[in-house]
Amino acid sequence: MSQAVTFDDVWKMFQENAQQLQETRWQFQEMVRESRERGAELDRRMQETDRKIQEVARQMKETDRKLDRLGGRLGEFVEGLVAPACKTLFAQRGIPVHKVSRRVEADLPEGRHMEIDLFVVNTDSVALVEVKSKLTVDDVREHVRRMDDFKEFFPEYADKRAVGAVSAMVIDEHVARFAIKQGLFVIEQAGDTLRMANDDDFIPKCW
């Protein structure tokens, strides 16, 4: 015969269930609190990471700006070294030089512009010299395009033979070979002096 359930038994069960419910509610609230704290910490870390990324981006912009300015000054410095050497170097290749001009510019309609770093002139020939701190294949390609367009920008030299040259403080061997293959003179640094990297049998392309 089953034992009768008394009021005290029911009350006791009710209290136990209430206690378990309270503990479960407390555990849930604790989980929510920890989740919020972790979320707040994650948000804080993400904000800090974003701030650092923005700071790095700002510093990179500033570095690029300084390098651009330095690159421009370095380019002017190299031009100052190459310009006086042009007379001797081109004369050795049968191109006597009467005048060397720096930063010669011309404009055409539709915003077209050309700038020549060093412009070498004699009675029947002109040479366009592109000067860089470090020469790249893209620089060579750009100078070849400049040579193609030269007489359109400077029609007063239409009756003269035009040759091209590139020069830099640093020229990788494969870049020098590429420039020579395009028919350009290559003026490179050799110790304390400058020299033509082209061999004696080199015949420049004429535009």
C-alpha positions as CSV (number, residue, x, y, z in Angstrom):
1,M,0.0,0.0,0.0
2,S,1.5,3.3,-1.1
3,Q,2.3,5.9,1.5
4,A,0.1,9.0,1.5
5,V,1.7,12.2,0.3
6,T,1.3,14.8,3.0
7,F,1.3,18.6,2.7
8,D,4.8,18.7,4.2
9,D,6.0,16.4,1.4
10,V,4.5,18.6,-1.3
11,W,5.8,21.8,0.4
12,K,9.3,20.2,0.6
13,M,9.2,19.3,-3.1
14,F,8.0,22.8,-4.0
15,Q,10.9,24.3,-2.0
16,E,13.5,22.0,-3.7
17,N,12.1,22.9,-7.2
18,A,12.1,26.6,-6.3
19,Q,15.7,26.3,-5.2
20,Q,16.7,24.5,-8.4
21,L,14.9,27.1,-10.4
22,Q,16.7,29.9,-8.5
23,E,20.0,28.3,-9.1
24,T,19.3,27.8,-12.8
25,R,18.2,31.5,-13.1
26,W,21.4,32.5,-11.3
27,Q,23.5,30.4,-13.6
28,F,21.7,31.8,-16.7
29,Q,22.3,35.4,-15.4
30,E,25.9,34.6,-14.8
31,M,26.3,33.3,-18.4
32,V,24.6,36.4,-19.8
33,R,26.9,38.6,-17.7
34,E,30.0,36.7,-18.8
35,S,28.9,36.8,-22.4
36,R,28.3,40.6,-22.2
37,E,31.7,41.1,-20.6
38,R,33.4,39.0,-23.2
39,G,31.5,40.9,-25.9
40,A,32.5,44.2,-24.4
41,E,36.1,43.0,-24.2
42,L,35.9,41.8,-27.8
43,D,34.5,45.1,-28.9
44,R,37.3,46.9,-27.1
45,R,39.9,44.8,-28.7
46,M,38.4,45.3,-32.1
47,Q,38.3,49.0,-31.6
48,E,41.9,49.0,-30.5
49,T,42.9,46.9,-33.5
50,D,41.1,49.3,-35.8
51,R,42.9,52.2,-34.2
52,K,46.2,50.5,-34.7
53,I,45.4,49.7,-38.3
54,Q,44.5,53.4,-38.9
55,E,47.7,54.5,-37.2
56,V,49.8,52.1,-39.3
57,A,48.0,53.3,-42.5
58,R,48.7,56.9,-41.5
59,Q,52.4,56.2,-40.9
60,M,52.6,54.4,-44.3
61,K,51.1,57.4,-46.0
62,E,53.6,59.6,-44.3
63,T,56.4,57.3,-45.2
64,D,55.3,57.2,-48.8
65,R,55.1,61.0,-48.8
66,K,58.7,61.3,-47.5
67,L,59.9,58.7,-49.9
68,D,58.3,60.5,-52.8
69,R,60.0,63.7,-51.7
70,L,63.3,62.0,-51.2
71,G,62.9,60.2,-54.5
72,G,62.4,63.5,-56.3
73,R,65.4,65.1,-54.6
74,L,67.5,62.0,-55.3
75,G,66.4,62.1,-59.0
76,E,67.5,65.7,-59.2
77,F,70.8,64.7,-57.6
78,V,71.4,62.0,-60.1
79,E,70.5,64.3,-63.0
80,G,73.2,66.7,-61.6
81,L,75.7,63.9,-61.9
82,V,74.7,62.6,-65.3
83,A,74.3,66.0,-67.1
84,P,78.0,67.0,-67.2
85,A,79.0,63.4,-68.1
86,C,76.7,63.4,-71.1
87,K,79.1,65.6,-73.1
88,T,82.0,63.1,-72.8
89,L,79.9,59.9,-73.0
90,F,78.0,60.9,-76.1
91,A,81.1,62.4,-77.8
92,Q,82.8,59.0,-77.4
93,R,79.9,57.5,-79.4
94,G,80.2,60.0,-82.2
95,I,77.5,62.3,-81.0
96,P,79.2,65.7,-80.1
97,V,77.2,67.6,-77.6
98,H,76.5,71.3,-78.0
99,K,74.0,71.7,-75.2
100,V,72.5,69.8,-72.3
101,S,69.2,71.0,-70.8
102,R,67.4,69.7,-67.7
103,R,63.7,69.2,-67.4
104,V,62.5,70.2,-70.9
105,E,58.7,70.1,-71.1
106,A,56.0,70.4,-73.8
107,D,52.2,70.1,-73.9
108,L,49.7,69.1,-76.5
109,P,45.9,69.4,-76.6
110,E,43.8,67.1,-74.5
111,G,46.1,67.4,-71.6
112,R,49.0,65.5,-73.1
113,H,52.3,66.3,-71.5
114,M,56.0,65.3,-72.0
115,E,58.9,65.9,-69.7
116,I,62.5,65.1,-70.7
117,D,64.9,64.8,-67.7
118,L,68.1,65.6,-69.8
119,F,67.9,66.9,-73.4
120,V,71.1,66.6,-75.3
121,V,71.5,68.6,-78.5
122,N,74.0,69.0,-81.3
123,T,73.7,70.2,-84.9
124,D,72.1,67.1,-86.4
125,S,71.1,64.9,-83.4
126,V,69.3,65.0,-80.1
127,A,69.3,62.6,-77.2
128,L,66.6,62.1,-74.6
129,V,68.0,60.9,-71.4
130,E,65.6,59.5,-68.7
131,V,67.2,59.6,-65.2
132,K,66.1,57.4,-62.2
133,S,67.5,56.5,-58.8
134,K,66.8,52.9,-59.7
135,L,65.8,51.9,-63.2
136,T,63.1,49.3,-63.9
137,V,61.8,47.6,-67.0
138,D,58.7,49.7,-66.9
139,D,60.8,52.8,-66.9
140,V,62.5,51.6,-70.0
141,R,59.2,50.9,-71.7
142,E,57.9,54.3,-70.8
143,H,61.0,56.0,-72.2
144,V,60.5,54.1,-75.5
145,R,57.0,55.4,-75.7
146,R,58.4,58.9,-75.0
147,M,60.8,58.5,-77.9
148,D,57.9,57.4,-80.1
149,D,56.0,60.6,-79.3
150,F,59.0,63.0,-79.2
151,K,58.7,64.6,-82.6
152,E,55.0,65.1,-82.2
153,F,55.7,67.1,-79.0
154,F,58.8,68.8,-80.5
155,P,58.2,69.3,-84.2
156,E,61.1,71.8,-84.4
157,Y,63.4,68.8,-84.2
158,A,61.7,66.8,-86.9
159,D,64.8,66.9,-89.2
160,K,67.2,65.7,-86.5
161,R,68.2,62.2,-85.6
162,A,66.8,61.3,-82.1
163,V,68.3,58.7,-79.9
164,G,67.3,57.6,-76.4
165,A,69.3,56.9,-73.2
166,V,68.5,55.8,-69.7
167,S,70.6,56.3,-66.6
168,A,70.3,55.5,-62.9
169,M,72.4,55.0,-59.8
170,V,71.1,51.4,-59.6
171,I,70.5,49.3,-62.8
172,D,70.0,45.6,-62.5
173,E,71.8,43.6,-65.2
174,H,68.6,42.3,-66.8
175,V,67.1,45.8,-67.0
176,A,70.3,47.1,-68.7
177,R,70.1,44.2,-71.2
178,F,66.4,45.0,-71.9
179,A,67.1,48.7,-72.5
180,I,70.0,47.9,-74.8
181,K,67.8,45.5,-76.7
182,Q,65.3,48.4,-77.2
183,G,68.1,50.4,-78.9
184,L,68.8,52.7,-75.9
185,F,72.1,53.9,-74.5
186,V,72.5,52.9,-70.9
187,I,74.5,55.2,-68.7
188,E,75.5,53.4,-65.5
189,Q,77.7,54.1,-62.4
190,A,81.1,52.5,-62.3
191,G,82.9,53.4,-59.1
192,D,83.1,57.1,-58.9
193,T,82.5,57.7,-62.6
194,L,79.8,57.1,-65.2
195,R,80.1,54.9,-68.3
196,M,78.1,53.5,-71.2
197,A,77.1,49.9,-70.5
198,N,76.7,49.4,-74.3
199,D,79.5,47.6,-76.1
200,D,81.5,49.4,-78.8
201,D,79.5,47.7,-81.6
202,F,76.2,49.0,-80.3
203,I,74.1,50.8,-82.9
204,P,71.4,53.0,-81.2
205,K,67.8,53.0,-82.6
206,C,67.0,56.3,-84.3
207,W,63.6,57.9,-84.1
